[in-house]
Amino acid sequence: MRSIALDIGAALGAPQDAGPLLIRISGVPQDAALSAGIKGANGVWLLSQEELVGLTLTRAADHGSELELRVRAIAFEGETSGYTRVMQKLKLTVPIIQ
């Protein structure tokens, strides 16, 4: 198994006006795992902003290909009965070291 550090950061433009920030990472292969967050279906992981610190991806060492992760930062704003969603996509290509 090999662990690869993922240097992902997310911040809000106006933190006083927004609620919690949710990070959604998709494209994680079934044979891989992130060091934090909640694993969902189809290679999708959900993380808090705090869980990005020190985040790693662990995968078998014999994978010699690349994979593409898709990262979305979602901010929820407003009252509990009327949230809005703001998303930003970032594509990362993570080389898998043999």
N, C-alpha and C positions, 0 to 999 in steps of 0.2 A: 504494500500500500504506500502511496505517495500523497503527501499533503502539499497543497499549493496555496500560498497566501493570496487572498483576493482584496486588493486595495480599493474598496468601494466606499464612497462617502456620500451623504445626502444631507441637505439643509433646507430649511424653509426661508423664503424671501422675507416674510413678515411673521416671525414666530409668535408675537403677541396676539395675532388675529387667528391663529390656527390651532387645531387640536393635535392629536398624536400623528406621527408620520409612520406609515406602513410601507415596508419594502417588500416587493414581490419579485422573486428571482425564478425565471423559468428556463428550461433547457438543460437542467441538471440530469445527467443520465441515471438510469435505474441502478447502475452499479457504483454510483458515486454518492457522497453525502456531504452536507455542509456542517461546519462545527457548531452552528447555532441555528435557531429558528424552528419552525414547525413544517414537517414534510407533508405536502398534500398530494393530490393525484397528478399523474403525468409529468413528473419532474418539476413541479412547482413548489417553491418554498416561500413561507411568509416570515418576515423578521421585523423587529423593531429597529429604530435608528441606532439604539445602543448596541444591538447585537452585531452591527457591522464592524465594530472594533475588534481586530484580531481574527476576522472571519477567514476560514480556510475551506478548501474543497479537497476531499480525500477520495482517491480513486486507485484502482489496482495499478501497480507500477508497469505492467506490460502493455498498457495502452499507449500507442505511438501516434495517435491522431490528435487533431484539435477539436475543440467543441466550442460552441457559441452559446453564451448565457445572455439572457435578456433581463434587464433590471428595470423595474418601474418603482418610482417613489410616488406614493399616493398620500396627499394631505387632505384631511377632513376638516372642514370649516363650518361654523355656524352652530345653531342650536341642536340639541339631540334629536329633534324631530325633523330637521332639514339640513342634512349634510350635503356638501358638494364635494366633488372629487377632482383633484388636479394631478395629472400624470405626466411624467417625463420618462422617455425610454432611452436606454443606453445599451449599446451592444458591446460585449466584451468577447474577445477571442482568447481563450485560455490554452496555452500549449501544454500538452501532457508529456511529461518527461519520462523517457524509458529508463 
